Amino acid sequence: VTVFAPVSNFPLVPIASKLWGWPIAGFLDLIGWFSASIFAFFIARKYGSRIVRKIVSIDNILRLESMISEKDRFLAATIIRLLVPLDIVSYAFGLFSKISLRTYALSSLVGIIPYAFAIAYAGSLDLQTQIIALLMGGILIVIVWIFNIQNIKKRYLENKK
């Protein structure tokens, strides 16, 4: 659970996968990551920038906020959670958006599910396969990220006209 960087349970996922099997480890990851995202959202919504400023960079949050479509909050929140599975997103939504907790919770859950189970499954594999999967996943994430950044920039420039 990463609510306060750089603390993360990520290194524990392979251990949990080996101990309990990847489905249980995935479910536990899902519970932990989901609860952390809701907690971060709540901290930002309740206590505002004075607390959030001590945890994450406000500039990073503002950059993320500029990518969110106002009319498609659920879809935008889900896509952003899929692209950036970090709690900085939770702080950004809690602090700067008007999205409801219910909508954010559902979009966060949908966005976290693939990561929780994919990482738990990868944690159950042998080390060599884990490294290969990590490299392939990283390359895929970079490709998707570049593609989406280009589309976001294009839409931003079109809206600016």
HUGI-V774712 format. One record per run of one state. SS is the DSSP state (helix for helix, strand for strand, loop for the rest). FROM is the first residue (numbers start at 1). LEN is the number of residues. If there is no record, write none. Layout:
SS_FROM_LEN, SS_FROM_LEN
//
This chain:
loop_1_9, helix_10_11, loop_21_1, helix_22_26, loop_48_1, helix_49_7, loop_56_2, helix_58_8, loop_66_7, helix_73_11, loop_84_3, helix_87_10, loop_97_4, helix_101_23, loop_124_3, helix_127_34, loop_161_1
//
